[in-house]
């Protein structure tokens, strides 16, 4: 099973904080460093020093790491136009030597849109825009060099685009599609995704969503085994109960609640819960790390959990 480090910098983190976590994740042997793409904090914390742009951040980290994969979980389709986003991600893929992954979702956090003047259409339109963005971005990347790409949609139209630059990864960087929607999300994952992510879902909920994705793959003639299945879970691991309690308190959560809804407990407890997710169909877990100053947290998981995974 792959373990990926997943951060929420809108809650309060600088670029330097993120770089330190990414470099440690690489040093410790984690598969990837991902970050959320949000412009506004959630909850009662201050969020200082303020939000960082996801793709600007990843461009910097791309030049300061060498092995670890990098990406977003998830970029909102409401934030950026698909053509310029395809250019930016392709460029950062080149800057990283071919280590970028694009997680793309419909967007859901209305307050951040209001705070920064970003239009926030109704849910149906957001999913329509997401579908068109996925078609445009993957179409641009997959167009052979020397040919042009055109697209006519309800929300986006491209005419004779040179479809440049090309990403290093061919035919394109992996695209992660995530969510709990029972119809459109699995269909979009089957059509465009390299990976289907079910964020913060129970083992049972993930299994249900994976089954829907399998059915969506079969409906379009795709082998379901070609779609990676993943989830994201908040991490709170400690060598003993006192350390678990301290780490839970630092993120404003209770140990029992985290054990029920996240990935919490001693290293052996964490390994046991990861095994349950693997049995339920997940081959990749994103460890949501909320206290970015606690680098020993990642060191513990690297030393006591990673070696026990198949």
C-alpha positions as CSV (number, residue, x, y, z in Angstrom):
1,X,0.0,0.0,0.0
2,X,1.2,3.5,-0.9
3,X,1.2,6.1,1.9
4,X,1.1,9.7,0.8
5,X,1.5,12.8,3.0
6,X,-1.4,15.2,2.6
7,X,-1.4,18.8,4.0
8,X,-4.0,21.5,4.6
9,X,-2.0,24.7,4.4
10,X,-5.0,27.0,4.4
11,X,-5.2,26.2,8.1
12,X,-2.0,28.1,8.7
13,X,1.3,27.3,7.0
14,X,4.0,29.1,5.0
15,X,5.8,27.9,2.0
16,X,8.8,27.1,4.2
17,X,6.6,24.9,6.4
18,X,5.3,23.0,3.4
19,X,8.8,22.6,2.0
20,X,10.1,21.2,5.3
21,X,7.3,18.6,5.3
22,X,7.8,17.7,1.7
23,X,11.5,17.2,2.1
24,X,11.1,15.1,5.2
25,X,8.4,13.0,3.5
26,X,10.8,12.3,0.7
27,X,13.7,11.5,3.1
28,X,11.4,9.1,5.1
29,X,10.3,7.2,2.0
30,X,6.7,8.3,1.6
31,X,5.3,7.9,-1.9
32,X,4.1,11.5,-2.4
33,X,3.5,14.9,-0.9
34,X,0.1,16.4,-1.7
35,X,-1.6,19.6,-0.6
36,X,-5.2,20.9,-0.6
37,X,-6.1,23.8,-2.9
38,X,-8.0,26.2,-0.7
39,X,-7.9,30.0,-0.2
40,X,-9.6,30.2,3.2
41,X,-9.2,28.6,6.5
42,X,-11.9,26.4,8.1
43,X,-12.8,26.5,11.7
44,X,-11.7,28.7,14.5
45,X,-7.9,28.9,13.9
46,X,-6.4,32.2,12.6
47,X,-5.0,30.7,9.3
48,X,-1.9,32.8,9.6
49,X,0.2,33.7,7.7
50,X,-2.6,33.2,5.1
51,X,-3.2,31.0,2.1
52,X,-0.6,29.8,-0.3
53,X,-1.4,29.1,-4.0
54,X,-1.3,25.4,-4.5
55,X,0.5,25.4,-7.9
56,X,2.9,28.1,-7.0
57,X,3.9,26.1,-3.9
58,X,4.3,22.9,-5.9
59,X,6.4,24.6,-8.5
60,X,8.8,25.6,-5.7
61,X,8.8,22.2,-4.0
62,X,9.4,20.5,-7.4
63,X,12.8,22.3,-7.6
64,X,13.7,21.3,-4.0
65,X,12.9,17.6,-4.2
66,X,14.0,14.8,-6.4
67,X,11.9,11.7,-6.0
68,X,8.6,12.2,-4.3
69,X,5.5,12.7,-6.3
70,X,3.6,16.0,-6.0
71,X,0.0,17.0,-6.5
72,X,-3.3,18.5,-5.3
73,X,-6.2,16.9,-3.5
74,X,-8.2,18.6,-5.0
75,X,-7.9,21.6,-7.2
76,X,-11.3,23.2,-7.6
77,X,-12.5,23.6,-11.2
78,X,-14.0,26.9,-10.2
79,X,-10.6,28.5,-9.5
80,X,-8.8,28.4,-12.9
81,X,-9.5,28.3,-16.6
82,X,-8.7,24.9,-18.0
83,X,-6.3,26.0,-20.7
84,X,-4.0,28.0,-18.4
85,X,-4.2,25.3,-15.8
86,X,-3.0,22.7,-18.3
87,X,-0.1,24.9,-19.2
88,X,0.9,25.5,-15.5
89,X,0.7,21.8,-14.6
90,X,2.6,20.7,-17.7
91,X,5.3,23.3,-16.8
92,X,5.6,22.1,-13.2
93,X,5.7,18.5,-14.5
94,X,8.8,19.5,-16.4
95,X,10.2,21.3,-13.4
96,X,9.8,18.2,-11.3
97,X,11.2,15.8,-13.9
98,X,7.8,14.1,-14.4
99,X,6.4,13.8,-10.8
100,X,3.2,15.8,-10.9
101,X,-0.4,14.6,-10.5
102,X,-3.5,16.7,-10.9
103,X,-6.4,16.2,-8.5
104,X,-9.4,18.1,-9.9
105,X,-12.8,18.5,-8.3
106,X,-16.0,20.5,-8.7
107,X,-15.3,22.8,-5.7
108,X,-17.5,23.0,-2.7
109,X,-16.4,25.7,-0.2
110,X,-18.6,28.7,-1.0
111,X,-17.2,31.0,1.7
112,X,-13.7,31.0,0.1
113,X,-15.2,32.0,-3.3
114,X,-17.0,34.9,-1.7
115,X,-13.9,35.9,0.2
116,X,-11.8,36.2,-2.9
117,X,-14.3,37.2,-5.6
118,X,-14.5,33.8,-7.3
119,X,-17.8,32.9,-9.0
120,X,-19.6,30.0,-7.3
121,X,-22.3,28.5,-9.5
122,X,-24.9,25.9,-8.5
123,X,-23.7,22.4,-8.0
124,X,-25.0,21.1,-11.3
125,X,-23.1,23.8,-13.2
126,X,-19.9,23.1,-11.1
127,X,-20.0,19.5,-12.2
128,X,-20.7,20.5,-15.8
129,X,-17.6,22.8,-15.7
130,X,-15.5,20.0,-14.0
131,X,-16.4,17.6,-16.8
132,X,-15.5,20.1,-19.5
133,X,-12.2,21.0,-17.7
134,X,-11.2,17.4,-17.5
135,X,-11.9,17.0,-21.2
136,X,-10.0,20.1,-22.1
137,X,-7.0,19.5,-20.0
138,X,-6.5,15.9,-20.9
139,X,-7.3,16.7,-24.6
140,X,-4.6,19.4,-24.6
141,X,-2.0,17.1,-23.1
142,X,-2.8,14.2,-25.4
143,X,-2.8,16.1,-28.7
144,X,0.2,15.0,-30.7
145,X,2.9,17.7,-31.2
146,X,2.3,19.5,-34.5
147,X,-1.4,19.1,-34.3
148,X,-4.0,21.5,-32.8
149,X,-6.8,20.9,-30.3
150,X,-10.3,22.4,-30.5
151,X,-13.2,22.0,-28.1
152,X,-16.7,23.4,-28.0
153,X,-18.6,23.1,-24.8
154,X,-21.2,24.9,-22.9
155,X,-18.7,26.7,-20.7
156,X,-15.4,26.6,-22.5
157,X,-14.4,26.8,-26.2
158,X,-10.9,26.4,-27.6
159,X,-10.1,27.0,-31.3
160,X,-7.0,25.6,-32.9
161,X,-4.9,25.5,-29.7
162,X,-1.3,24.5,-30.3
163,X,-1.8,22.4,-27.1
164,X,1.6,23.3,-25.8
165,X,3.6,22.8,-23.7
166,X,3.6,19.0,-23.3
167,X,4.1,17.5,-19.9
168,X,7.1,15.2,-19.4
169,X,4.8,12.3,-18.4
170,X,3.2,10.8,-21.5
171,X,0.5,10.6,-22.5
172,X,-0.2,12.8,-19.5
173,X,0.2,13.2,-15.8
174,X,-2.1,11.1,-13.7
175,X,-5.5,12.7,-12.9
176,X,-7.1,12.1,-9.6
177,X,-10.9,12.4,-9.4
178,X,-12.5,12.3,-6.0
179,X,-15.7,12.6,-4.0
180,X,-18.7,10.8,-2.7
181,X,-21.2,11.4,-5.5
182,X,-22.9,8.2,-6.6
183,X,-23.3,9.0,-10.3
184,X,-21.2,11.7,-11.9
185,X,-18.1,11.3,-9.8
186,X,-17.5,7.6,-10.6
187,X,-18.3,8.3,-14.3
188,X,-15.8,11.1,-14.5
189,X,-13.2,8.9,-12.7
190,X,-13.8,6.1,-15.1
191,X,-13.5,8.4,-18.1
192,X,-10.6,10.6,-17.2
193,X,-9.0,9.4,-14.0
194,X,-5.9,7.4,-13.2
195,X,-7.2,7.3,-9.6
196,X,-10.5,7.4,-7.7
197,X,-10.3,9.0,-4.3
198,X,-12.9,8.7,-1.6
199,X,-11.9,11.3,1.0
200,X,-12.5,10.6,4.7
201,X,-14.8,7.7,4.0
202,X,-15.2,4.6,6.2
203,X,-14.1,1.3,4.8
204,X,-17.6,0.5,3.9
205,X,-18.3,3.8,2.2
206,X,-15.1,3.5,0.2
207,X,-16.1,0.0,-0.9
208,X,-19.4,1.3,-2.1
209,X,-17.8,4.1,-4.1
210,X,-15.1,1.8,-5.5
211,X,-17.9,-0.5,-6.7
212,X,-19.6,2.3,-8.5
213,X,-16.4,3.3,-10.1
214,X,-15.9,-0.3,-11.3
215,X,-19.3,-0.3,-12.8
216,X,-18.6,3.0,-14.5
217,X,-15.4,1.6,-16.0
218,X,-17.2,-1.5,-17.3
219,X,-19.9,0.7,-18.9
220,X,-17.3,2.4,-21.1
221,X,-15.2,-0.7,-21.8
222,X,-12.4,0.2,-19.4
223,X,-10.7,-2.5,-17.3
224,X,-11.5,-1.5,-13.7
225,X,-8.2,-2.7,-12.4
226,X,-6.5,0.2,-14.3
227,X,-8.1,2.7,-11.9
228,X,-6.2,3.2,-8.6
229,X,-8.5,3.4,-5.5
230,X,-7.6,5.6,-2.6
231,X,-8.9,7.4,0.5
232,X,-7.7,10.2,2.7
233,X,-7.7,9.9,6.5
234,X,-6.6,12.3,9.3
235,X,-3.4,11.0,10.9
236,X,-2.8,10.9,14.7
237,X,-0.2,8.3,15.6
238,X,1.7,8.0,18.8
239,X,4.1,5.7,20.5
240,X,1.8,5.5,23.6
241,X,-1.5,6.8,24.8
242,X,0.0,10.0,26.2
243,X,1.5,10.9,22.8
244,X,-1.7,10.1,21.0
245,X,-3.6,12.3,23.3
246,X,-1.1,15.2,23.0
247,X,-1.2,15.0,19.2
248,X,-5.0,14.8,19.1
249,X,-5.2,17.9,21.3
250,X,-2.9,19.9,19.1
251,X,-5.4,19.5,16.2
252,X,-8.5,20.0,18.4
253,X,-9.7,16.4,18.2
254,X,-10.4,13.6,20.7
255,X,-8.5,10.3,20.5
256,X,-11.6,8.2,20.5
257,X,-13.2,10.2,17.8
258,X,-10.0,10.0,15.7
259,X,-9.8,6.2,16.2
260,X,-13.4,5.9,14.9
261,X,-13.1,8.3,12.0
262,X,-9.5,8.6,11.1
263,X,-6.2,6.8,11.2
264,X,-5.3,7.0,14.9
265,X,-3.6,5.1,17.7
266,X,-0.3,3.3,18.1
267,X,1.7,2.2,15.0
268,X,0.2,-1.3,15.4
269,X,-3.3,0.2,15.4
270,X,-2.6,2.3,12.4
271,X,-1.2,-0.8,10.5
272,X,-4.4,-2.8,11.4
273,X,-6.7,-0.1,10.1
274,X,-4.7,0.3,6.9
275,X,-5.1,-3.4,6.4
276,X,-8.8,-3.0,6.6
277,X,-8.8,-0.3,4.0
278,X,-6.6,-2.5,1.8
279,X,-9.0,-5.4,2.2
280,X,-11.8,-3.0,1.2
281,X,-10.1,-2.2,-2.1
282,X,-7.8,0.8,-1.4
283,X,-4.2,0.6,-2.5
284,X,-3.3,4.1,-1.5
285,X,-4.0,6.3,1.6
286,X,-3.4,10.0,1.9
287,X,-2.3,10.8,5.5
288,X,-3.9,14.1,6.4
289,X,-1.2,15.8,8.5
290,X,-2.7,18.8,10.3
291,X,0.1,19.8,12.7
292,X,2.9,20.6,10.2
293,X,5.3,21.7,13.0
294,X,5.3,18.1,14.4
295,X,7.9,16.5,12.1
296,X,8.5,13.7,14.6
297,X,4.9,12.5,13.8
298,X,6.0,11.6,10.2
299,X,9.3,10.1,11.5
300,X,7.3,7.8,13.8
301,X,5.1,6.6,11.0
302,X,8.0,6.1,8.6
303,X,9.9,4.1,11.2
304,X,7.1,2.0,12.7
305,X,4.3,1.8,10.0
306,X,5.9,2.0,6.5
307,X,8.1,-1.2,7.1
308,X,5.1,-3.2,8.0
309,X,3.1,-2.5,4.8
310,X,3.1,-4.9,1.9
